[in-house]
Amino acid sequence: MTLKEKIIANFEGKVVRKDLTSLVKGNNPVPAYVLEYLLGQYCAIDDEEIISAGVEKVRTVIRDNYVHRSDSEIVKHKIRSAGSHKIIDKISVNLNDRADIYEAEFANLGLKHVPISDTMVNENRKLLSGGGVWCILTIGYSHADDTEMRWVIVDLKPIQVANVDLEEYIELRKNFNSDEWLDLLMHSVGLNPEYFSRRDKFIQLSRLITHVENNFNFIELGPKGTGKSHIFSELSPHGVLVSGGDVTTANLFVNNT
């Protein structure tokens, strides 16, 4: 049994072909984990015909629902005309303590101070992290004369795995030897293990330490294009990448703690 067959057999329904992300991404500045989440909805199977149809479905979702900043006014027009529309955007939420309500801000659509229900916030606490969360949501528009805010968040679903059964992964780990598990991890971060020595694999995977170990300080020096930020911007919604030119030391250690 090849490693691919072994992975599919043990993690049925959880496997996504990483190479498919390049087929659906195009020029859209969408994190890889967002595309992988969508591909996982339609292509989590080893059947080329189903995968082909799934890729087309994801392309359609990205084309019809992803919000480009340059097209934000067009999307607003579409929402206003139709009454509601499903979009993919990065959402962050803050508490307006004067009004005692939570308010959402849309990174690409450009909307701010849009009320969001306490229930949605309680179910998705990550929205309050400050870094924003990519979501699939339906946003509506109210034409009522007496409304203070015309934009309404009808429903919201973060683009991330809701629950991870860690014990299941620990148990399934027993079915792989060390080299197989190492290669599986390399595949998981979007790298082909065939092009790396064992030492190089560990160097690449050392970037994951900050995802699993609290208060771990990690410094990596290198020129542009060497993959330093890939793990933090593309792998997981739980990673936050802050541009060095956009942050002060105080903000880094206080606001992003």
C-alpha positions as CSV (number, residue, x, y, z in Angstrom):
1,M,0.0,0.0,0.0
2,T,1.4,3.4,-1.0
3,L,1.4,6.3,1.5
4,K,-1.3,8.0,-0.5
5,E,-3.6,4.9,-0.2
6,K,-2.7,4.6,3.4
7,I,-3.6,8.2,4.2
8,I,-7.0,7.9,2.3
9,A,-7.8,4.7,4.0
10,N,-7.1,6.1,7.5
11,F,-8.5,9.6,7.0
12,E,-11.4,9.1,4.7
13,G,-13.3,12.3,4.1
14,K,-10.5,14.4,5.5
15,V,-8.0,14.3,2.7
16,V,-7.6,17.1,0.2
17,R,-5.3,17.2,-2.8
18,K,-3.1,20.2,-2.2
19,D,-2.3,20.5,-5.9
20,L,-6.0,21.4,-6.6
21,T,-5.7,24.7,-4.8
22,S,-3.6,26.2,-7.6
23,L,-6.3,25.2,-10.1
24,V,-9.0,27.2,-8.3
25,K,-7.1,30.0,-6.8
26,G,-6.2,31.9,-9.9
27,N,-5.3,35.5,-9.1
28,N,-7.5,35.6,-6.0
29,P,-5.6,36.6,-2.8
30,V,-7.3,33.8,-0.8
31,P,-5.4,31.8,1.8
32,A,-4.8,28.2,0.8
33,Y,-6.7,26.9,3.9
34,V,-9.8,28.7,2.6
35,L,-9.6,26.9,-0.7
36,E,-8.7,23.6,0.9
37,Y,-11.8,23.9,3.2
38,L,-14.0,24.4,0.1
39,L,-12.3,21.6,-1.8
40,G,-12.8,19.4,1.2
41,Q,-16.6,20.0,0.8
42,Y,-16.6,18.7,-2.7
43,C,-13.4,16.8,-3.4
44,A,-12.5,14.8,-0.3
45,I,-12.5,11.5,-2.3
46,D,-10.1,9.7,-4.6
47,D,-12.3,9.7,-7.7
48,E,-11.1,11.8,-10.6
49,E,-14.6,12.4,-12.0
50,I,-16.0,13.6,-8.7
51,I,-12.8,15.7,-8.1
52,S,-13.1,17.3,-11.5
53,A,-16.8,18.2,-10.8
54,G,-15.8,19.4,-7.3
55,V,-13.1,21.7,-8.7
56,E,-15.6,23.3,-11.0
57,K,-18.0,23.8,-8.1
58,V,-15.3,25.5,-6.0
59,R,-14.4,27.7,-9.0
60,T,-18.0,28.7,-9.2
61,V,-18.2,29.4,-5.5
62,I,-15.1,31.6,-5.6
63,R,-16.3,33.4,-8.7
64,D,-19.8,34.1,-7.4
65,N,-19.2,34.6,-3.7
66,Y,-15.6,35.8,-3.1
67,V,-15.4,39.5,-2.6
68,H,-12.7,41.4,-4.4
69,R,-11.9,44.8,-2.9
70,S,-12.1,46.4,-6.4
71,D,-15.6,44.9,-6.8
72,S,-17.0,45.8,-3.4
73,E,-19.5,48.4,-4.7
74,I,-20.7,45.9,-7.3
75,V,-21.3,43.3,-4.6
76,K,-23.1,45.9,-2.4
77,H,-25.3,46.6,-5.4
78,K,-26.0,42.9,-5.9
79,I,-26.9,42.6,-2.2
80,R,-29.2,45.6,-2.3
81,S,-30.9,44.5,-5.5
82,A,-31.5,40.9,-4.4
83,G,-32.2,41.6,-0.7
84,S,-29.4,39.2,0.3
85,H,-26.4,37.5,-1.1
86,K,-23.9,34.8,0.1
87,I,-20.3,36.1,0.2
88,I,-16.8,35.0,1.3
89,D,-14.9,37.7,3.2
90,K,-12.7,38.2,6.2
91,I,-14.6,39.3,9.2
92,S,-13.5,40.8,12.5
93,V,-15.8,41.7,15.4
94,N,-15.5,44.3,18.1
95,L,-17.7,45.2,21.1
96,N,-19.4,48.6,20.9
97,D,-19.7,49.2,24.6
98,R,-21.6,52.5,24.2
99,A,-24.4,50.8,22.2
100,D,-23.8,47.4,24.0
101,I,-23.7,45.5,20.7
102,Y,-21.1,43.6,18.7
103,E,-20.2,45.0,15.4
104,A,-18.6,43.4,12.4
105,E,-16.1,44.8,9.9
106,F,-15.6,43.3,6.4
107,A,-12.0,43.4,5.1
108,N,-12.9,43.3,1.4
109,L,-16.5,44.5,1.2
110,G,-15.5,47.6,3.2
111,L,-18.5,47.6,5.6
112,K,-18.0,48.6,9.2
113,H,-20.2,48.7,12.3
114,V,-22.5,46.1,11.0
115,P,-24.4,44.6,14.0
116,I,-23.9,40.9,14.6
117,S,-25.9,38.8,17.1
118,D,-24.5,37.7,20.4
119,T,-25.3,34.1,19.4
120,M,-23.0,34.2,16.4
121,V,-20.2,35.7,18.4
122,N,-20.6,33.2,21.3
123,E,-20.5,30.3,18.8
124,N,-17.5,31.8,17.0
125,R,-15.3,33.4,19.6
126,K,-12.4,33.6,17.1
127,L,-14.2,36.5,15.5
128,L,-13.0,38.6,18.5
129,S,-9.3,37.7,18.0
130,G,-8.5,40.9,16.2
131,G,-6.9,39.1,13.2
132,G,-10.2,38.4,11.5
133,V,-11.7,35.1,10.3
134,W,-12.6,34.1,6.8
135,C,-16.2,33.2,6.7
136,I,-19.0,32.2,4.3
137,L,-22.0,34.3,5.2
138,T,-25.3,35.6,3.9
139,I,-25.6,39.3,4.2
140,G,-29.0,41.0,3.8
141,Y,-30.1,44.6,3.0
142,S,-33.1,46.3,4.7
143,H,-35.1,48.8,2.7
144,A,-37.2,49.9,5.7
145,D,-37.3,53.6,6.3
146,D,-36.9,53.5,10.0
147,T,-33.8,51.3,10.1
148,E,-30.5,52.7,11.5
149,M,-28.3,50.0,9.8
150,R,-29.4,48.6,6.5
151,W,-26.9,45.8,6.4
152,V,-27.9,42.6,8.2
153,I,-25.8,39.4,8.8
154,V,-28.3,36.6,8.2
155,D,-26.1,33.6,8.8
156,L,-22.4,33.0,9.2
157,K,-20.0,30.0,9.0
158,P,-16.3,30.3,9.7
159,I,-14.1,28.6,7.1
160,Q,-12.4,26.3,9.5
161,V,-12.8,22.8,10.9
162,A,-15.4,23.0,13.6
163,N,-14.1,20.2,15.8
164,V,-11.0,18.1,15.8
165,D,-10.9,14.8,17.6
166,L,-7.3,14.7,18.8
167,E,-7.7,11.3,20.3
168,E,-8.7,9.9,16.9
169,Y,-5.5,11.3,15.3
170,I,-3.4,9.9,18.1
171,E,-4.9,6.5,17.6
172,L,-4.5,6.6,13.8
173,R,-0.9,7.7,14.2
174,K,-0.1,4.1,15.3
175,N,-0.8,3.0,11.7
176,F,2.1,4.9,10.3
177,N,5.8,4.6,10.9
178,S,7.9,7.7,11.7
179,D,9.0,8.3,8.1
180,E,5.4,7.9,6.8
181,W,4.1,10.3,9.4
182,L,6.8,12.8,8.6
183,D,5.9,12.7,5.0
184,L,2.2,13.1,5.8
185,L,3.0,16.2,7.8
186,M,5.0,17.6,4.9
187,H,2.1,17.0,2.6
188,S,-0.2,18.7,5.1
189,V,1.7,21.9,4.9
190,G,1.7,21.8,1.1
191,L,5.3,20.6,0.5
192,N,6.3,17.5,-1.5
193,P,8.5,15.4,0.8
194,E,10.3,13.8,-2.2
195,Y,12.3,17.0,-2.7
196,F,13.6,17.2,0.9
197,S,16.1,15.3,2.9
198,R,15.1,14.1,6.4
199,R,17.0,17.0,8.0
200,D,15.3,19.5,5.6
201,K,11.9,18.1,6.5
202,F,12.5,18.7,10.2
203,I,13.7,22.2,9.4
204,Q,10.5,22.9,7.5
205,L,8.3,21.4,10.1
206,S,10.0,23.3,12.9
207,R,7.9,26.3,11.8
208,L,4.9,24.4,13.2
209,I,6.2,24.6,16.8
210,T,4.6,28.0,17.3
211,H,1.2,26.5,16.4
212,V,1.4,23.9,19.2
213,E,3.5,25.4,21.9
214,N,2.5,28.5,23.9
215,N,5.0,31.3,24.4
216,F,7.5,29.8,22.0
217,N,9.8,32.5,20.5
218,F,10.9,31.7,17.1
219,I,13.2,33.8,14.9
220,E,14.0,32.8,11.2
221,L,16.2,35.0,9.0
222,G,16.2,34.7,5.3
223,P,15.6,36.5,2.0
224,K,12.2,36.9,0.4
225,G,10.5,33.9,-1.2
226,T,12.0,31.2,1.1
227,G,8.7,30.3,2.8
228,K,9.1,32.0,6.1
229,S,5.5,33.4,6.3
230,H,3.8,30.5,4.4
231,I,2.9,28.5,7.5
232,F,1.4,31.5,9.3
233,S,-0.6,32.9,6.4
234,E,-1.7,29.9,4.4
235,L,-1.9,26.9,6.7
236,S,-4.4,27.6,9.4
237,P,-7.1,30.2,10.4
238,H,-5.5,30.0,13.9
239,G,-2.3,31.6,12.6
240,V,-1.9,35.4,12.3
241,L,0.6,37.0,10.1
242,V,1.5,40.6,10.9
243,S,3.5,42.6,8.4
244,G,6.7,44.1,9.9
245,G,5.9,47.5,8.5
246,D,2.4,47.6,10.0
247,V,3.2,47.0,13.6
248,T,5.1,48.5,16.5
249,T,6.7,46.5,19.3
250,A,4.0,47.7,21.7
251,N,1.2,46.6,19.4
252,L,2.9,43.3,18.7
253,F,3.2,42.3,22.4
254,V,0.0,43.9,23.7
255,N,-2.7,43.8,21.0
256,N,-1.6,40.5,19.5
257,T,-0.8,38.7,22.6
